[in-house]
Amino acid sequence: MADASPSVEALQRQTRTIPIVFVTVADPIGQGFVANLAHPGGNTTGFSVFDAPMAGKWLEMLTQITPPVTRVAMLFNPATTPYANLMFRAMEDAAPSFAVAVRAAPVNSESEVDAMMAALAREGRGGVLVLTSIFTVTHRDAIIALAARHRLPAVYAYSFFAEAGGLMSYGVDVADVHRRAADYVNRILKGDKPGDLPVQMPIKFNLVINLKTAKALDITVATSLLATADEVIE
């Protein structure tokens, strides 16, 4: 079983016969891992974490706080986020519904994260969406600290960001994905071919809100949003 795109890439370079089941991959067709979602073909199948409506949910969350956000920067590292263009298109499609302006914010270092956030903070009413990748996970403490320093509300895709001090997170339930992937592994061990098992899309999501961070930023989170949270950190 391969977790995230770099692992899948490495395994496919080694074998095109041994079965590979991936998890937490956003764009399996665009990255060339499978030929088709319904009929992957080859030796690889798995579970995608891309869900276009998530983009709208992230933007909506940033407008359900006081003061609401009117411009959103999508923070990502170009080298480790191959699905960034896919997600940005989904954000652009959703943005008019929430009266927000969105822009891509590629960064390659913590200093670039700092500079981007400083510029956004000077504009006012800005917020940040942090796409998950090896870069943002590795630098998550710095990213969370910089968002706090520049007093920018930020949304993340995985709950461990909110648990580490990020304002809010909404995304795929990773534990659920791994449980479903284990079933695929079991089916393959019993004789199913990975190329015949469709790539599965996410079905379970988690919303986590950190009220301690909201208080530190002088942000009020709408009660309607709090009511839908799976976890509220106080």
mmCIF file of the C-alpha atoms, coordinates in Angstrom:
data_MODEL
# 
_entry.id   MODEL 
# 
loop_
_atom_site.group_PDB 
_atom_site.id 
_atom_site.type_symbol 
_atom_site.label_atom_id 
_atom_site.label_alt_id 
_atom_site.label_comp_id 
_atom_site.label_asym_id 
_atom_site.label_entity_id 
_atom_site.label_seq_id 
_atom_site.pdbx_PDB_ins_code 
_atom_site.Cartn_x 
_atom_site.Cartn_y 
_atom_site.Cartn_z 
_atom_site.occupancy 
_atom_site.B_iso_or_equiv 
_atom_site.pdbx_formal_charge 
_atom_site.auth_seq_id 
_atom_site.auth_comp_id 
_atom_site.auth_asym_id 
_atom_site.auth_atom_id 
_atom_site.pdbx_PDB_model_num 
ATOM 1   C CA . MET A 1 1   ? 0.000   0.000   0.000   1.00 0.00 ? 1   MET A CA 1 
ATOM 2   C CA . ALA A 1 2   ? 1.373   3.418   -0.984  1.00 0.00 ? 2   ALA A CA 1 
ATOM 3   C CA . ASP A 1 3   ? 0.601   6.609   0.940   1.00 0.00 ? 3   ASP A CA 1 
ATOM 4   C CA . ALA A 1 4   ? 0.730   9.796   -1.185  1.00 0.00 ? 4   ALA A CA 1 
ATOM 5   C CA . SER A 1 5   ? 1.986   10.458  -4.702  1.00 0.00 ? 5   SER A CA 1 
ATOM 6   C CA . PRO A 1 6   ? 5.785   10.190  -4.190  1.00 0.00 ? 6   PRO A CA 1 
ATOM 7   C CA . SER A 1 7   ? 5.368   6.643   -2.854  1.00 0.00 ? 7   SER A CA 1 
ATOM 8   C CA . VAL A 1 8   ? 3.226   5.620   -5.812  1.00 0.00 ? 8   VAL A CA 1 
ATOM 9   C CA . GLU A 1 9   ? 5.715   7.118   -8.266  1.00 0.00 ? 9   GLU A CA 1 
ATOM 10  C CA . ALA A 1 10  ? 8.596   5.259   -6.623  1.00 0.00 ? 10  ALA A CA 1 
ATOM 11  C CA . LEU A 1 11  ? 6.761   1.926   -6.576  1.00 0.00 ? 11  LEU A CA 1 
ATOM 12  C CA . GLN A 1 12  ? 5.608   2.197   -10.183 1.00 0.00 ? 12  GLN A CA 1 
ATOM 13  C CA . ARG A 1 13  ? 9.183   2.795   -11.255 1.00 0.00 ? 13  ARG A CA 1 
ATOM 14  C CA . GLN A 1 14  ? 10.077  -0.525  -9.623  1.00 0.00 ? 14  GLN A CA 1 
ATOM 15  C CA . THR A 1 15  ? 7.197   -2.702  -10.801 1.00 0.00 ? 15  THR A CA 1 
ATOM 16  C CA . ARG A 1 16  ? 4.308   -2.837  -13.216 1.00 0.00 ? 16  ARG A CA 1 
ATOM 17  C CA . THR A 1 17  ? 3.182   -6.290  -12.084 1.00 0.00 ? 17  THR A CA 1 
ATOM 18  C CA . ILE A 1 18  ? 3.063   -6.356  -8.270  1.00 0.00 ? 18  ILE A CA 1 
ATOM 19  C CA . PRO A 1 19  ? -0.274  -4.862  -7.099  1.00 0.00 ? 19  PRO A CA 1 
ATOM 20  C CA . ILE A 1 20  ? -0.189  -1.328  -5.683  1.00 0.00 ? 20  ILE A CA 1 
ATOM 21  C CA . VAL A 1 21  ? -3.029  0.180   -3.645  1.00 0.00 ? 21  VAL A CA 1 
ATOM 22  C CA . PHE A 1 22  ? -2.632  3.922   -3.064  1.00 0.00 ? 22  PHE A CA 1 
ATOM 23  C CA . VAL A 1 23  ? -4.218  6.294   -0.568  1.00 0.00 ? 23  VAL A CA 1 
ATOM 24  C CA . THR A 1 24  ? -4.240  10.118  -0.271  1.00 0.00 ? 24  THR A CA 1 
ATOM 25  C CA . VAL A 1 25  ? -3.613  10.742  -3.970  1.00 0.00 ? 25  VAL A CA 1 
ATOM 26  C CA . ALA A 1 26  ? -5.496  13.697  -5.432  1.00 0.00 ? 26  ALA A CA 1 
ATOM 27  C CA . ASP A 1 27  ? -5.175  13.279  -9.204  1.00 0.00 ? 27  ASP A CA 1 
ATOM 28  C CA . PRO A 1 28  ? -4.422  9.650   -10.120 1.00 0.00 ? 28  PRO A CA 1 
ATOM 29  C CA . ILE A 1 29  ? -5.260  10.101  -13.816 1.00 0.00 ? 29  ILE A CA 1 
ATOM 30  C CA . GLY A 1 30  ? -3.433  13.410  -14.229 1.00 0.00 ? 30  GLY A CA 1 
ATOM 31  C CA . GLN A 1 31  ? -0.352  11.970  -12.560 1.00 0.00 ? 31  GLN A CA 1 
ATOM 32  C CA . GLY A 1 32  ? -0.436  8.914   -14.796 1.00 0.00 ? 32  GLY A CA 1 
ATOM 33  C CA . PHE A 1 33  ? -1.013  6.363   -12.047 1.00 0.00 ? 33  PHE A CA 1 
ATOM 34  C CA . VAL A 1 34  ? -4.150  4.908   -13.647 1.00 0.00 ? 34  VAL A CA 1 
ATOM 35  C CA . ALA A 1 35  ? -5.715  5.102   -17.091 1.00 0.00 ? 35  ALA A CA 1 
ATOM 36  C CA . ASN A 1 36  ? -9.298  5.393   -15.905 1.00 0.00 ? 36  ASN A CA 1 
ATOM 37  C CA . LEU A 1 37  ? -11.053 5.747   -12.539 1.00 0.00 ? 37  LEU A CA 1 
ATOM 38  C CA . ALA A 1 38  ? -13.688 3.109   -13.216 1.00 0.00 ? 38  ALA A CA 1 
ATOM 39  C CA . HIS A 1 39  ? -11.258 0.687   -14.878 1.00 0.00 ? 39  HIS A CA 1 
ATOM 40  C CA . PRO A 1 40  ? -7.718  1.563   -13.747 1.00 0.00 ? 40  PRO A CA 1 
ATOM 41  C CA . GLY A 1 41  ? -5.970  -1.166  -15.708 1.00 0.00 ? 41  GLY A CA 1 
ATOM 42  C CA . GLY A 1 42  ? -2.432  -2.220  -14.900 1.00 0.00 ? 42  GLY A CA 1 
ATOM 43  C CA . ASN A 1 43  ? -1.290  -3.048  -11.394 1.00 0.00 ? 43  ASN A CA 1 
ATOM 44  C CA . THR A 1 44  ? -2.455  0.078   -9.555  1.00 0.00 ? 44  THR A CA 1 
ATOM 45  C CA . THR A 1 45  ? -5.692  1.247   -7.954  1.00 0.00 ? 45  THR A CA 1 
ATOM 46  C CA . GLY A 1 46  ? -6.666  2.998   -4.767  1.00 0.00 ? 46  GLY A CA 1 
ATOM 47  C CA . PHE A 1 47  ? -8.384  5.913   -3.098  1.00 0.00 ? 47  PHE A CA 1 
ATOM 48  C CA . SER A 1 48  ? -8.394  9.530   -4.204  1.00 0.00 ? 48  SER A CA 1 
ATOM 49  C CA . VAL A 1 49  ? -8.634  12.433  -1.758  1.00 0.00 ? 49  VAL A CA 1 
ATOM 50  C CA . PHE A 1 50  ? -9.734  14.976  -4.358  1.00 0.00 ? 50  PHE A CA 1 
ATOM 51  C CA . ASP A 1 51  ? -13.294 16.184  -4.021  1.00 0.00 ? 51  ASP A CA 1 
ATOM 52  C CA . ALA A 1 52  ? -14.118 19.371  -5.950  1.00 0.00 ? 52  ALA A CA 1 
ATOM 53  C CA . PRO A 1 53  ? -16.871 20.498  -3.510  1.00 0.00 ? 53  PRO A CA 1 
ATOM 54  C CA . MET A 1 54  ? -14.203 20.730  -0.790  1.00 0.00 ? 54  MET A CA 1 
ATOM 55  C CA . ALA A 1 55  ? -12.963 23.926  -2.444  1.00 0.00 ? 55  ALA A CA 1 
ATOM 56  C CA . GLY A 1 56  ? -16.345 25.540  -1.947  1.00 0.00 ? 56  GLY A CA 1 
ATOM 57  C CA . LYS A 1 57  ? -16.509 24.335  1.643   1.00 0.00 ? 57  LYS A CA 1 
ATOM 58  C CA . TRP A 1 58  ? -13.113 25.864  2.421   1.00 0.00 ? 58  TRP A CA 1 
ATOM 59  C CA . LEU A 1 59  ? -14.137 29.221  0.948   1.00 0.00 ? 59  LEU A CA 1 
ATOM 60  C CA . GLU A 1 60  ? -17.481 29.122  2.729   1.00 0.00 ? 60  GLU A CA 1 
ATOM 61  C CA . MET A 1 61  ? -15.744 28.497  6.063   1.00 0.00 ? 61  MET A CA 1 
ATOM 62  C CA . LEU A 1 62  ? -13.626 31.615  5.609   1.00 0.00 ? 62  LEU A CA 1 
ATOM 63  C CA . THR A 1 63  ? -16.770 33.670  5.032   1.00 0.00 ? 63  THR A CA 1 
ATOM 64  C CA . GLN A 1 64  ? -18.496 32.230  8.110   1.00 0.00 ? 64  GLN A CA 1 
ATOM 65  C CA . ILE A 1 65  ? -16.211 34.061  10.493  1.00 0.00 ? 65  ILE A CA 1 
ATOM 66  C CA . THR A 1 66  ? -16.256 37.641  11.708  1.00 0.00 ? 66  THR A CA 1 
ATOM 67  C CA . PRO A 1 67  ? -14.644 39.581  10.170  1.00 0.00 ? 67  PRO A CA 1 
ATOM 68  C CA . PRO A 1 68  ? -15.289 37.548  6.988   1.00 0.00 ? 68  PRO A CA 1 
ATOM 69  C CA . VAL A 1 69  ? -12.568 36.985  4.408   1.00 0.00 ? 69  VAL A CA 1 
ATOM 70  C CA . THR A 1 70  ? -12.888 38.557  0.954   1.00 0.00 ? 70  THR A CA 1 
ATOM 71  C CA . ARG A 1 71  ? -9.636  37.339  -0.641  1.00 0.00 ? 71  ARG A CA 1 
ATOM 72  C CA . VAL A 1 72  ? -8.075  33.912  -0.327  1.00 0.00 ? 72  VAL A CA 1 
ATOM 73  C CA . ALA A 1 73  ? -4.517  32.835  -1.153  1.00 0.00 ? 73  ALA A CA 1 
ATOM 74  C CA . MET A 1 74  ? -4.026  29.143  -1.916  1.00 0.00 ? 74  MET A CA 1 
ATOM 75  C CA . LEU A 1 75  ? -0.660  28.276  -0.380  1.00 0.00 ? 75  LEU A CA 1 
ATOM 76  C CA . PHE A 1 76  ? 1.171   25.338  -1.924  1.00 0.00 ? 76  PHE A CA 1 
ATOM 77  C CA . ASN A 1 77  ? 4.626   24.118  -2.840  1.00 0.00 ? 77  ASN A CA 1 
ATOM 78  C CA . PRO A 1 78  ? 4.910   23.545  -6.620  1.00 0.00 ? 78  PRO A CA 1 
ATOM 79  C CA . ALA A 1 79  ? 7.380   20.687  -6.254  1.00 0.00 ? 79  ALA A CA 1 
ATOM 80  C CA . THR A 1 80  ? 5.260   18.625  -3.838  1.00 0.00 ? 80  THR A CA 1 
ATOM 81  C CA . THR A 1 81  ? 1.673   19.509  -4.807  1.00 0.00 ? 81  THR A CA 1 
ATOM 82  C CA . PRO A 1 82  ? 0.984   18.063  -8.272  1.00 0.00 ? 82  PRO A CA 1 
ATOM 83  C CA . TYR A 1 83  ? -2.765  18.529  -7.799  1.00 0.00 ? 83  TYR A CA 1 
ATOM 84  C CA . ALA A 1 84  ? -2.559  22.288  -7.148  1.00 0.00 ? 84  ALA A CA 1 
ATOM 85  C CA . ASN A 1 85  ? -3.903  23.319  -10.560 1.00 0.00 ? 85  ASN A CA 1 
ATOM 86  C CA . LEU A 1 86  ? -6.801  20.896  -10.226 1.00 0.00 ? 86  LEU A CA 1 
ATOM 87  C CA . MET A 1 87  ? -7.768  22.331  -6.839  1.00 0.00 ? 87  MET A CA 1 
ATOM 88  C CA . PHE A 1 88  ? -7.272  25.925  -7.913  1.00 0.00 ? 88  PHE A CA 1 
ATOM 89  C CA . ARG A 1 89  ? -9.691  25.467  -10.811 1.00 0.00 ? 89  ARG A CA 1 
ATOM 90  C CA . ALA A 1 90  ? -12.254 24.132  -8.345  1.00 0.00 ? 90  ALA A CA 1 
ATOM 91  C CA . MET A 1 91  ? -11.665 27.176  -6.135  1.00 0.00 ? 91  MET A CA 1 
ATOM 92  C CA . GLU A 1 92  ? -12.098 29.559  -9.062  1.00 0.00 ? 92  GLU A CA 1 
ATOM 93  C CA . ASP A 1 93  ? -15.382 27.870  -9.937  1.00 0.00 ? 93  ASP A CA 1 
ATOM 94  C CA . ALA A 1 94  ? -16.653 28.169  -6.363  1.00 0.00 ? 94  ALA A CA 1 
ATOM 95  C CA . ALA A 1 95  ? -15.372 31.681  -5.565  1.00 0.00 ? 95  ALA A CA 1 
ATOM 96  C CA . PRO A 1 96  ? -18.195 33.747  -7.157  1.00 0.00 ? 96  PRO A CA 1 
ATOM 97  C CA . SER A 1 97  ? -20.769 31.993  -4.967  1.00 0.00 ? 97  SER A CA 1 
ATOM 98  C CA . PHE A 1 98  ? -19.046 33.348  -1.863  1.00 0.00 ? 98  PHE A CA 1 
ATOM 99  C CA . ALA A 1 99  ? -18.020 36.754  -3.237  1.00 0.00 ? 99  ALA A CA 1 
ATOM 100 C CA . VAL A 1 100 ? -14.333 36.114  -2.653  1.00 0.00 ? 100 VAL A CA 1 
ATOM 101 C CA . ALA A 1 101 ? -11.288 36.590  -4.857  1.00 0.00 ? 101 ALA A CA 1 
ATOM 102 C CA . VAL A 1 102 ? -8.862  33.674  -5.017  1.00 0.00 ? 102 VAL A CA 1 
ATOM 103 C CA . ARG A 1 103 ? -5.249  33.521  -6.108  1.00 0.00 ? 103 ARG A CA 1 
ATOM 104 C CA . ALA A 1 104 ? -2.494  30.949  -6.201  1.00 0.00 ? 104 ALA A CA 1 
ATOM 105 C CA . ALA A 1 105 ? 0.400   31.432  -3.781  1.00 0.00 ? 105 ALA A CA 1 
ATOM 106 C CA . PRO A 1 106 ? 3.277   29.080  -4.660  1.00 0.00 ? 106 PRO A CA 1 
ATOM 107 C CA . VAL A 1 107 ? 6.030   28.975  -2.036  1.00 0.00 ? 107 VAL A CA 1 
ATOM 108 C CA . ASN A 1 108 ? 9.331   27.132  -1.788  1.00 0.00 ? 108 ASN A CA 1 
ATOM 109 C CA . SER A 1 109 ? 10.565  28.043  1.683   1.00 0.00 ? 109 SER A CA 1 
ATOM 110 C CA . GLU A 1 110 ? 9.448   29.333  5.054   1.00 0.00 ? 110 GLU A CA 1 
ATOM 111 C CA . SER A 1 111 ? 10.770  32.773  4.156   1.00 0.00 ? 111 SER A CA 1 
ATOM 112 C CA . GLU A 1 112 ? 8.527   32.827  1.087   1.00 0.00 ? 112 GLU A CA 1 
ATOM 113 C CA . VAL A 1 113 ? 5.557   31.788  3.246   1.00 0.00 ? 113 VAL A CA 1 
ATOM 114 C CA . ASP A 1 114 ? 6.359   34.705  5.551   1.00 0.00 ? 114 ASP A CA 1 
ATOM 115 C CA . ALA A 1 115 ? 6.598   37.182  2.668   1.00 0.00 ? 115 ALA A CA 1 
ATOM 116 C CA . MET A 1 116 ? 3.353   35.970  1.077   1.00 0.00 ? 116 MET A CA 1 
ATOM 117 C CA . MET A 1 117 ? 1.425   36.197  4.334   1.00 0.00 ? 117 MET A CA 1 
ATOM 118 C CA . ALA A 1 118 ? 2.854   39.611  5.157   1.00 0.00 ? 118 ALA A CA 1 
ATOM 119 C CA . ALA A 1 119 ? 1.710   40.963  1.794   1.00 0.00 ? 119 ALA A CA 1 
ATOM 120 C CA . LEU A 1 120 ? -1.749  39.426  2.180   1.00 0.00 ? 120 LEU A CA 1 
ATOM 121 C CA . ALA A 1 121 ? -2.133  40.835  5.681   1.00 0.00 ? 121 ALA A CA 1 
ATOM 122 C CA . ARG A 1 122 ? -1.345  44.347  4.433   1.00 0.00 ? 122 ARG A CA 1 
ATOM 123 C CA . GLU A 1 123 ? -4.223  44.114  1.964   1.00 0.00 ? 123 GLU A CA 1 
ATOM 124 C CA . GLY A 1 124 ? -6.748  43.332  4.690   1.00 0.00 ? 124 GLY A CA 1 
ATOM 125 C CA . ARG A 1 125 ? -9.614  40.837  4.905   1.00 0.00 ? 125 ARG A CA 1 
ATOM 126 C CA . GLY A 1 126 ? -7.336  38.073  3.639   1.00 0.00 ? 126 GLY A CA 1 
ATOM 127 C CA . GLY A 1 127 ? -7.332  34.380  4.433   1.00 0.00 ? 127 GLY A CA 1 
ATOM 128 C CA . VAL A 1 128 ? -5.179  31.401  3.538   1.00 0.00 ? 128 VAL A CA 1 
ATOM 129 C CA . LEU A 1 129 ? -5.983  27.936  2.269   1.00 0.00 ? 129 LEU A CA 1 
ATOM 130 C CA . VAL A 1 130 ? -3.077  25.570  2.845   1.00 0.00 ? 130 VAL A CA 1 
ATOM 131 C CA . LEU A 1 131 ? -2.933  22.597  0.490   1.00 0.00 ? 131 LEU A CA 1 
ATOM 132 C CA . THR A 1 132 ? -1.512  19.451  2.014   1.00 0.00 ? 132 THR A CA 1 
ATOM 133 C CA . SER A 1 133 ? 1.769   18.050  0.730   1.00 0.00 ? 133 SER A CA 1 
ATOM 134 C CA . ILE A 1 134 ? 5.087   16.857  2.104   1.00 0.00 ? 134 ILE A CA 1 
ATOM 135 C CA . PHE A 1 135 ? 6.231   20.490  2.205   1.00 0.00 ? 135 PHE A CA 1 
ATOM 136 C CA . THR A 1 136 ? 3.292   21.870  4.188   1.00 0.00 ? 136 THR A CA 1 
ATOM 137 C CA . VAL A 1 137 ? 3.222   18.897  6.547   1.00 0.00 ? 137 VAL A CA 1 
ATOM 138 C CA . THR A 1 138 ? 6.955   19.211  7.227   1.00 0.00 ? 138 THR A CA 1 
ATOM 139 C CA . HIS A 1 139 ? 6.676   22.978  7.756   1.00 0.00 ? 139 HIS A CA 1 
ATOM 140 C CA . ARG A 1 140 ? 3.269   22.970  9.427   1.00 0.00 ? 140 ARG A CA 1 
ATOM 141 C CA . ASP A 1 141 ? 4.441   24.460  12.738  1.00 0.00 ? 141 ASP A CA 1 
ATOM 142 C CA . ALA A 1 142 ? 6.066   27.383  10.927  1.00 0.00 ? 142 ALA A CA 1 
ATOM 143 C CA . ILE A 1 143 ? 3.046   27.907  8.659   1.00 0.00 ? 143 ILE A CA 1 
ATOM 144 C CA . ILE A 1 144 ? 0.649   27.894  11.617  1.00 0.00 ? 144 ILE A CA 1 
ATOM 145 C CA . ALA A 1 145 ? 2.913   30.270  13.558  1.00 0.00 ? 145 ALA A CA 1 
ATOM 146 C CA . LEU A 1 146 ? 3.219   32.661  10.612  1.00 0.00 ? 146 LEU A CA 1 
ATOM 147 C CA . ALA A 1 147 ? -0.549  32.726  10.101  1.00 0.00 ? 147 ALA A CA 1 
ATOM 148 C CA . ALA A 1 148 ? -0.875  33.659  13.781  1.00 0.00 ? 148 ALA A CA 1 
ATOM 149 C CA . ARG A 1 149 ? 1.865   36.306  13.556  1.00 0.00 ? 149 ARG A CA 1 
ATOM 150 C CA . HIS A 1 150 ? 0.224   37.960  10.563  1.00 0.00 ? 150 HIS A CA 1 
ATOM 151 C CA . ARG A 1 151 ? -3.244  37.463  12.085  1.00 0.00 ? 151 ARG A CA 1 
ATOM 152 C CA . LEU A 1 152 ? -4.567  35.614  9.077   1.00 0.00 ? 152 LEU A CA 1 
ATOM 153 C CA . PRO A 1 153 ? -7.371  33.052  9.322   1.00 0.00 ? 153 PRO A CA 1 
ATOM 154 C CA . ALA A 1 154 ? -6.281  29.838  7.662   1.00 0.00 ? 154 ALA A CA 1 
ATOM 155 C CA . VAL A 1 155 ? -8.019  26.639  6.602   1.00 0.00 ? 155 VAL A CA 1 
ATOM 156 C CA . TYR A 1 156 ? -6.232  23.311  6.282   1.00 0.00 ? 156 TYR A CA 1 
ATOM 157 C CA . ALA A 1 157 ? -7.213  19.976  4.760   1.00 0.00 ? 157 ALA A CA 1 
ATOM 158 C CA . TYR A 1 158 ? -6.323  17.661  7.653   1.00 0.00 ? 158 TYR A CA 1 
ATOM 159 C CA . SER A 1 159 ? -7.299  17.755  11.305  1.00 0.00 ? 159 SER A CA 1 
ATOM 160 C CA . PHE A 1 160 ? -3.758  17.507  12.651  1.00 0.00 ? 160 PHE A CA 1 
ATOM 161 C CA . PHE A 1 161 ? -3.176  21.075  11.448  1.00 0.00 ? 161 PHE A CA 1 
ATOM 162 C CA . ALA A 1 162 ? -6.052  22.370  13.572  1.00 0.00 ? 162 ALA A CA 1 
ATOM 163 C CA . GLU A 1 163 ? -4.935  20.216  16.481  1.00 0.00 ? 163 GLU A CA 1 
ATOM 164 C CA . ALA A 1 164 ? -1.481  21.831  16.196  1.00 0.00 ? 164 ALA A CA 1 
ATOM 165 C CA . GLY A 1 165 ? -2.947  25.350  16.416  1.00 0.00 ? 165 GLY A CA 1 
ATOM 166 C CA . GLY A 1 166 ? -4.417  26.032  12.973  1.00 0.00 ? 166 GLY A CA 1 
ATOM 167 C CA . LEU A 1 167 ? -7.763  27.812  12.934  1.00 0.00 ? 167 LEU A CA 1 
ATOM 168 C CA . MET A 1 168 ? -9.882  25.304  11.001  1.00 0.00 ? 168 MET A CA 1 
ATOM 169 C CA . SER A 1 169 ? -9.561  22.116  8.997   1.00 0.00 ? 169 SER A CA 1 
ATOM 170 C CA . TYR A 1 170 ? -11.915 20.318  6.676   1.00 0.00 ? 170 TYR A CA 1 
ATOM 171 C CA . GLY A 1 171 ? -11.021 17.305  4.654   1.00 0.00 ? 171 GLY A CA 1 
ATOM 172 C CA . VAL A 1 172 ? -11.078 13.614  4.038   1.00 0.00 ? 172 VAL A CA 1 
ATOM 173 C CA . ASP A 1 173 ? -11.183 11.289  7.034   1.00 0.00 ? 173 ASP A CA 1 
ATOM 174 C CA . VAL A 1 174 ? -7.776  9.677   6.526   1.00 0.00 ? 174 VAL A CA 1 
ATOM 175 C CA . ALA A 1 175 ? -8.453  6.815   8.949   1.00 0.00 ? 175 ALA A CA 1 
ATOM 176 C CA . ASP A 1 176 ? -11.568 5.894   6.960   1.00 0.00 ? 176 ASP A CA 1 
ATOM 177 C CA . VAL A 1 177 ? -9.587  5.903   3.708   1.00 0.00 ? 177 VAL A CA 1 
ATOM 178 C CA . HIS A 1 178 ? -6.988  3.545   5.159   1.00 0.00 ? 178 HIS A CA 1 
ATOM 179 C CA . ARG A 1 179 ? -9.685  1.183   6.428   1.00 0.00 ? 179 ARG A CA 1 
ATOM 180 C CA . ARG A 1 180 ? -11.252 1.066   2.965   1.00 0.00 ? 180 ARG A CA 1 
ATOM 181 C CA . ALA A 1 181 ? -7.826  0.538   1.388   1.00 0.00 ? 181 ALA A CA 1 
ATOM 182 C CA . ALA A 1 182 ? -7.243  -2.453  3.654   1.00 0.00 ? 182 ALA A CA 1 
ATOM 183 C CA . ASP A 1 183 ? -10.371 -4.031  2.170   1.00 0.00 ? 183 ASP A CA 1 
ATOM 184 C CA . TYR A 1 184 ? -8.902  -3.587  -1.326  1.00 0.00 ? 184 TYR A CA 1 
ATOM 185 C CA . VAL A 1 185 ? -5.674  -5.256  -0.216  1.00 0.00 ? 185 VAL A CA 1 
ATOM 186 C CA . ASN A 1 186 ? -7.710  -8.150  1.148   1.00 0.00 ? 186 ASN A CA 1 
ATOM 187 C CA . ARG A 1 187 ? -9.633  -8.511  -2.106  1.00 0.00 ? 187 ARG A CA 1 
ATOM 188 C CA . ILE A 1 188 ? -6.419  -8.508  -4.133  1.00 0.00 ? 188 ILE A CA 1 
ATOM 189 C CA . LEU A 1 189 ? -4.896  -11.166 -1.883  1.00 0.00 ? 189 LEU A CA 1 
ATOM 190 C CA . LYS A 1 190 ? -7.986  -13.265 -2.562  1.00 0.00 ? 190 LYS A CA 1 
ATOM 191 C CA . GLY A 1 191 ? -7.513  -12.990 -6.317  1.00 0.00 ? 191 GLY A CA 1 
ATOM 192 C CA . ASP A 1 192 ? -9.050  -9.730  -7.554  1.00 0.00 ? 192 ASP A CA 1 
ATOM 193 C CA . LYS A 1 193 ? -6.954  -7.789  -10.050 1.00 0.00 ? 193 LYS A CA 1 
ATOM 194 C CA . PRO A 1 194 ? -6.126  -4.190  -9.073  1.00 0.00 ? 194 PRO A CA 1 
ATOM 195 C CA . GLY A 1 195 ? -6.818  -3.022  -12.625 1.00 0.00 ? 195 GLY A CA 1 
ATOM 196 C CA . ASP A 1 196 ? -10.430 -4.216  -12.247 1.00 0.00 ? 196 ASP A CA 1 
ATOM 197 C CA . LEU A 1 197 ? -11.042 -2.425  -8.930  1.00 0.00 ? 197 LEU A CA 1 
ATOM 198 C CA . PRO A 1 198 ? -12.294 1.159   -9.492  1.00 0.00 ? 198 PRO A CA 1 
ATOM 199 C CA . VAL A 1 199 ? -10.495 4.071   -7.894  1.00 0.00 ? 199 VAL A CA 1 
ATOM 200 C CA . GLN A 1 200 ? -12.690 5.171   -4.998  1.00 0.00 ? 200 GLN A CA 1 
ATOM 201 C CA . MET A 1 201 ? -13.530 8.775   -4.176  1.00 0.00 ? 201 MET A CA 1 
ATOM 202 C CA . PRO A 1 202 ? -13.726 10.147  -0.604  1.00 0.00 ? 202 PRO A CA 1 
ATOM 203 C CA . ILE A 1 203 ? -17.019 9.656   1.224   1.00 0.00 ? 203 ILE A CA 1 
ATOM 204 C CA . LYS A 1 204 ? -16.295 10.764  4.795   1.00 0.00 ? 204 LYS A CA 1 
ATOM 205 C CA . PHE A 1 205 ? -15.022 14.192  5.868   1.00 0.00 ? 205 PHE A CA 1 
ATOM 206 C CA . ASN A 1 206 ? -14.048 15.857  9.145   1.00 0.00 ? 206 ASN A CA 1 
ATOM 207 C CA . LEU A 1 207 ? -14.458 19.486  10.226  1.00 0.00 ? 207 LEU A CA 1 
ATOM 208 C CA . VAL A 1 208 ? -12.334 20.686  13.151  1.00 0.00 ? 208 VAL A CA 1 
ATOM 209 C CA . ILE A 1 209 ? -12.415 24.218  14.580  1.00 0.00 ? 209 ILE A CA 1 
ATOM 210 C CA . ASN A 1 210 ? -9.852  25.556  17.040  1.00 0.00 ? 210 ASN A CA 1 
ATOM 211 C CA . LEU A 1 211 ? -11.615 28.174  19.173  1.00 0.00 ? 211 LEU A CA 1 
ATOM 212 C CA . LYS A 1 212 ? -8.422  28.893  21.104  1.00 0.00 ? 212 LYS A CA 1 
ATOM 213 C CA . THR A 1 213 ? -6.849  30.106  17.877  1.00 0.00 ? 213 THR A CA 1 
ATOM 214 C CA . ALA A 1 214 ? -10.015 32.003  16.919  1.00 0.00 ? 214 ALA A CA 1 
ATOM 215 C CA . LYS A 1 215 ? -9.907  33.852  20.235  1.00 0.00 ? 215 LYS A CA 1 
ATOM 216 C CA . ALA A 1 216 ? -6.218  34.704  19.786  1.00 0.00 ? 216 ALA A CA 1 
ATOM 217 C CA . LEU A 1 217 ? -7.018  36.156  16.349  1.00 0.00 ? 217 LEU A CA 1 
ATOM 218 C CA . ASP A 1 218 ? -10.113 38.040  17.632  1.00 0.00 ? 218 ASP A CA 1 
ATOM 219 C CA . ILE A 1 219 ? -12.250 35.993  15.250  1.00 0.00 ? 219 ILE A CA 1 
ATOM 220 C CA . THR A 1 220 ? -15.811 34.918  15.894  1.00 0.00 ? 220 THR A CA 1 
ATOM 221 C CA . VAL A 1 221 ? -16.899 31.681  14.261  1.00 0.00 ? 221 VAL A CA 1 
ATOM 222 C CA . ALA A 1 222 ? -20.531 31.485  13.159  1.00 0.00 ? 222 ALA A CA 1 
ATOM 223 C CA . THR A 1 223 ? -22.673 29.262  15.353  1.00 0.00 ? 223 THR A CA 1 
ATOM 224 C CA . SER A 1 224 ? -23.997 27.547  12.225  1.00 0.00 ? 224 SER A CA 1 
ATOM 225 C CA . LEU A 1 225 ? -20.456 26.451  11.354  1.00 0.00 ? 225 LEU A CA 1 
ATOM 226 C CA . LEU A 1 226 ? -19.688 25.376  14.916  1.00 0.00 ? 226 LEU A CA 1 
ATOM 227 C CA . ALA A 1 227 ? -22.832 23.264  14.930  1.00 0.00 ? 227 ALA A CA 1 
ATOM 228 C CA . THR A 1 228 ? -21.545 21.180  12.011  1.00 0.00 ? 228 THR A CA 1 
ATOM 229 C CA . ALA A 1 229 ? -18.054 20.614  13.436  1.00 0.00 ? 229 ALA A CA 1 
ATOM 230 C CA . ASP A 1 230 ? -16.912 17.095  14.225  1.00 0.00 ? 230 ASP A CA 1 
ATOM 231 C CA . GLU A 1 231 ? -14.519 18.494  16.825  1.00 0.00 ? 231 GLU A CA 1 
ATOM 232 C CA . VAL A 1 232 ? -14.219 21.879  18.550  1.00 0.00 ? 232 VAL A CA 1 
ATOM 233 C CA . ILE A 1 233 ? -10.966 22.619  20.358  1.00 0.00 ? 233 ILE A CA 1 
ATOM 234 C CA . GLU A 1 234 ? -11.489 25.005  23.298  1.00 0.00 ? 234 GLU A CA 1 
# 
